[in-house]
Amino acid sequence: HPIPNTNDMDSAQIIIPGPQVGRVNDIFVCSLSSGHNVSAKGVYIAIVSTKMEKGQPEEEVKPGLELLGNIMQRFTSVATTYEPVGSGKDNNCYISSSFDGTSHFESDCDDMLSLYERVTGKKLDMTINADSVEADY
């Protein structure tokens, strides 16, 4: 079933601000359906994620799980994340950080921009006009 109070949408993304539920880190809720070819018709898949703060994964995602309503089947997993210990300039070994619990990939994009700058020594110019790339083909 769709997440309650989302107008029966085929997908939804909800970000619960951490401080709103007594946490430092936000909780991310993402829901997808057969409309995205990820499940059987009438079946919805939801992912609730966050950065663990107290070593109690079940308790730490509880505010997100409570939004889902009835859950048919549930899996819980905890993943260790890593980040580079240096910039890579000393040894030409440039390492990105692990993916984190965010469902919108903002921190992953920031990490890739940082990696580009560490490798090339300059910031990636993201100001190009998408309409102007036709000349590049």
C-alpha positions in Angstrom: 0.0 0.0 0.0 1.2 3.6 -0.5 2.4 5.5 2.6 -0.7 6.9 4.4 -1.4 10.6 3.8 0.6 10.8 0.5 -2.5 10.9 -1.8 -1.9 7.3 -2.8 1.2 8.3 -4.8 3.3 5.6 -6.5 6.4 7.0 -4.9 7.3 9.3 -2.1 10.3 10.7 -0.4 10.1 12.0 3.1 12.9 13.6 5.2 12.3 13.7 8.9 14.6 16.4 10.4 16.7 14.8 13.1 16.1 17.5 15.8 12.3 17.0 15.2 12.6 13.5 16.7 15.4 14.0 19.2 18.3 13.1 16.8 21.2 14.8 15.3 20.9 13.1 11.9 17.8 13.1 9.6 15.7 10.0 8.9 15.0 9.3 5.2 11.9 7.5 4.0 11.7 6.4 0.3 8.8 4.5 -1.1 8.5 2.9 -4.6 5.9 0.8 -6.4 5.3 -1.3 -9.5 5.0 2.0 -11.4 8.8 2.1 -11.2 9.2 -1.6 -12.2 10.7 -2.5 -8.8 7.9 -4.7 -7.4 4.8 -6.7 -8.3 1.6 -4.8 -9.0 0.0 -3.6 -5.7 3.3 -4.1 -3.7 5.2 -1.1 -2.4 8.8 -1.1 -1.3 10.0 1.4 1.3 13.5 2.1 2.6 14.0 3.9 5.9 17.5 5.0 6.6 19.6 7.2 8.8 23.1 7.5 10.3 23.2 5.4 13.4 23.9 7.5 16.5 23.3 5.2 19.5 23.9 1.7 18.2 20.2 0.8 18.3 19.1 0.6 14.7 15.5 -0.6 15.3 14.9 2.3 17.7 16.7 4.9 15.5 14.5 4.3 12.4 11.3 4.0 14.4 9.9 7.5 13.5 10.2 6.6 9.8 8.7 3.1 10.2 5.7 4.6 12.0 4.8 6.6 8.9 4.5 3.4 6.7 1.4 1.9 8.2 1.1 -1.9 7.9 4.4 -3.6 6.9 4.1 -6.9 5.0 7.8 -7.9 5.5 10.7 -6.1 7.0 14.4 -6.5 6.8 16.9 -4.6 8.9 20.6 -4.1 8.0 23.4 -2.0 9.3 26.2 -0.9 7.0 29.6 0.4 8.0 30.6 3.5 6.1 34.1 4.7 5.3 35.7 7.9 4.3 39.3 8.7 3.1 41.9 9.5 5.7 43.7 11.9 3.4 43.2 14.0 0.3 45.2 11.7 -2.0 47.7 14.4 -3.0 50.6 12.7 -1.2 50.2 9.3 -2.9 47.9 9.9 -5.9 45.4 7.5 -4.3 42.0 9.3 -4.4 39.3 7.6 -2.5 35.6 8.5 -2.2 33.5 8.1 0.9 31.0 5.3 1.3 27.4 5.9 0.3 25.4 7.0 3.3 21.8 6.8 4.5 20.5 9.8 2.5 17.9 8.9 -0.1 18.5 11.9 -2.3 22.3 11.4 -2.8 23.2 15.0 -1.9 26.2 14.0 0.2 27.3 11.6 -2.5 27.2 14.4 -5.1 29.2 16.6 -2.8 31.7 13.8 -2.3 32.1 13.3 -6.1 32.6 17.1 -6.6 35.3 17.0 -3.8 36.9 14.0 -5.5 37.0 15.8 -8.8 38.7 18.8 -7.2 41.2 16.7 -5.3 42.2 14.8 -8.5 42.3 17.8 -11.0 43.1 20.6 -8.6 40.1 22.7 -9.8 36.4 22.9 -9.1 34.1 21.3 -11.6 32.2 24.0 -13.5 28.6 23.2 -13.1 27.3 26.5 -14.6 27.0 25.3 -18.2 23.7 25.7 -19.9 22.2 22.3 -20.8 20.9 23.8 -24.1 24.4 24.6 -25.2 25.8 21.0 -25.2 24.3 20.1 -28.6 27.5 21.5 -30.1 29.5 18.9 -28.2 28.0 16.0 -30.2 
